[in-house]
Structures are given as C-alpha cells and as structure tokens.
Amino acid sequence: ADLFDGIVMAEQRFHGEGYQEGLAEGSHAGMAEGRRHGALHGARMGSEIGCYLGFALTWHCLLQKCTDPKSSKKLRALDSLIAMIQKFPYEDPTYDKLQEDLEKIRGKFKQVCSMLNIQSDFRLGNERSSLTF
C-alpha cells in the first residue's frame, strides 16, 4: 500500500513543491522589480521637485530687489511654493498624501509661472530640448 501511495500522491507532492518554488522565485523577482520601479519613479519625482525648487529660488533672488506691488505678489507666491517644497516628505514613501501634495506643488508652480508670464513646460524650440513632467 505504501508503494502505491507514493505513486498516487506524487502529482500532488510535485504540484505543492512547484508551487512553493514558484512562490519563492516570484516573490524575489517582484521585490527586485519593485525596487527598480520605486527607484526610477523616486528619481523622477526628486528631479521634478528639485527643478521647481531651483526655479523658485532663482526667481526669488531676481525679484527681491524689485519694489513694485506686482513683484511683492510674485514673491509671496514664490515663498509659498518654496515652503510647500520644503515641507514635502521626501524620505517617507508611505506618506498617504504624497501624490496629493505633489499635485498641489505642481499647481502652485503653474500659478507662479503664469504670474511670471513663463511657459510652465519650458519648451525651448524643438521637442527634444524640453523639460516636462
């Protein structure tokens, strides 16, 4: 009876072993793919926010010496954008409002660009030399 049990149960045993091996390999591959995906999108987000911060700080320096009321309005908007960027939780990928806060920063950036009469997509002539997010 033991000989036949081994033969009859072989399919189920091989199925179970195959499942466990596949699960382990899939989990490992999923972790590696998840890391690559996270690193890529994290780098894109960091680049985008860094661009916004550099833009805002540069314009803030350029407008600091202007005394007209329009410049003070622009400076307040730039200050607001800078503050939003500085509060952004770069190191917490589990932050539940990450995308929402990023959209607010994008919106504020577009508002500032509109106030400065600058295209928010930075097109420089041909399509290859543009910076868009």
C-alpha positions as CSV (number, residue, x, y, z in Angstrom):
1,A,0.0,0.0,0.0
2,D,2.9,2.4,0.7
3,L,4.3,1.9,-2.8
4,F,1.0,2.9,-4.4
5,D,0.6,5.9,-2.0
6,G,3.9,7.3,-3.2
7,I,2.9,6.9,-6.9
8,V,-0.7,8.2,-6.4
9,M,0.4,11.2,-4.3
10,A,3.4,12.1,-6.5
11,E,1.4,14.5,-8.6
12,Q,0.1,16.4,-5.6
13,R,3.5,16.4,-4.0
14,F,5.2,17.8,-7.2
15,H,2.4,20.3,-7.5
16,G,3.0,21.5,-4.0
17,E,6.8,21.7,-4.4
18,G,6.4,23.5,-7.7
19,Y,4.0,26.0,-6.1
20,Q,6.4,26.7,-3.3
21,E,9.4,27.2,-5.6
22,G,7.4,29.4,-7.9
23,L,6.2,31.5,-5.0
24,A,9.7,32.0,-3.7
25,E,11.1,32.9,-7.1
26,G,8.2,35.2,-7.9
27,S,8.5,37.0,-4.5
28,H,12.2,37.5,-5.2
29,A,11.6,38.8,-8.7
30,G,8.7,41.0,-7.5
31,M,10.9,42.6,-4.9
32,A,13.7,43.3,-7.4
33,E,11.2,44.8,-9.9
34,G,9.5,46.8,-7.1
35,R,12.9,48.3,-6.1
36,R,13.7,49.2,-9.7
37,H,10.3,50.8,-10.2
38,G,10.5,52.7,-6.9
39,A,14.0,54.0,-7.6
40,L,13.0,55.1,-11.1
41,H,9.9,57.0,-10.0
42,G,11.6,58.3,-6.9
43,A,14.4,59.8,-9.0
44,R,11.9,61.3,-11.4
45,M,9.9,62.9,-8.6
46,G,13.1,64.2,-7.0
47,S,14.3,65.7,-10.2
48,E,10.9,67.4,-10.8
49,I,10.8,68.8,-7.3
50,G,14.5,69.9,-7.5
51,C,13.7,71.7,-10.7
52,Y,10.8,73.5,-9.1
53,L,12.9,74.5,-6.1
54,G,15.8,75.8,-8.2
55,F,13.4,77.7,-10.3
56,A,11.7,79.3,-7.3
57,L,14.9,80.2,-5.5
58,T,16.4,81.8,-8.7
59,W,13.3,83.9,-9.3
60,H,13.1,84.8,-5.7
61,C,16.6,86.2,-5.8
62,L,15.9,88.0,-9.1
63,L,12.7,89.7,-7.7
64,Q,14.0,90.5,-4.2
65,K,15.2,94.0,-5.2
66,C,12.0,95.0,-7.0
67,T,9.7,97.2,-5.0
68,D,6.5,97.3,-7.2
69,P,3.3,95.7,-5.8
70,K,3.3,93.1,-8.6
71,S,6.7,91.9,-7.6
72,S,5.7,91.5,-3.9
73,K,2.7,89.4,-5.0
74,K,5.1,87.2,-7.1
75,L,7.5,86.9,-4.2
76,R,4.7,85.8,-1.9
77,A,3.7,83.1,-4.4
78,L,7.3,82.0,-4.7
79,D,7.7,81.9,-0.9
80,S,4.6,79.7,-0.8
81,L,6.0,77.4,-3.4
82,I,9.3,77.2,-1.6
83,A,7.6,76.4,1.7
84,M,5.5,73.7,0.1
85,I,8.6,72.1,-1.4
86,Q,10.5,72.3,1.9
87,K,7.6,70.5,3.7
88,F,7.4,67.8,1.1
89,P,8.1,64.4,2.8
90,Y,11.0,63.2,0.6
91,E,12.0,60.3,2.8
92,D,8.6,58.8,3.6
93,P,7.3,56.8,0.6
94,T,4.4,55.6,2.8
95,Y,3.1,59.1,3.3
96,D,-0.6,58.7,2.3
97,K,-0.9,62.2,0.7
98,L,2.3,62.1,-1.3
99,Q,0.6,62.3,-4.7
100,E,-1.9,64.9,-3.4
101,D,0.9,67.1,-2.1
102,L,2.9,66.7,-5.3
103,E,-0.2,67.8,-7.3
104,K,-0.5,70.9,-5.1
105,I,3.2,71.8,-5.7
106,R,2.6,71.3,-9.5
107,G,-0.4,73.6,-9.3
108,K,1.5,76.3,-7.4
109,F,4.4,76.0,-9.8
110,K,2.0,76.6,-12.7
111,Q,0.4,79.6,-10.9
112,V,3.9,81.1,-10.3
113,C,4.8,80.6,-14.0
114,S,1.6,82.3,-15.0
115,M,2.3,85.2,-12.8
116,L,5.8,85.5,-14.2
117,N,4.5,85.1,-17.8
118,I,6.6,81.9,-18.4
119,Q,5.5,78.7,-20.0
120,S,5.3,76.0,-17.3
121,D,6.6,73.3,-19.6
122,F,9.9,75.1,-20.5
123,R,9.8,74.3,-24.3
124,L,12.9,75.6,-25.8
125,G,12.2,75.2,-29.5
126,N,12.4,71.6,-30.6
127,E,10.8,68.8,-28.8
128,R,14.0,67.1,-27.7
129,S,15.3,70.0,-25.7
130,S,12.3,70.4,-23.4
131,L,11.8,69.7,-19.8
132,T,8.4,68.4,-19.0
133,F,6.9,66.5,-16.1
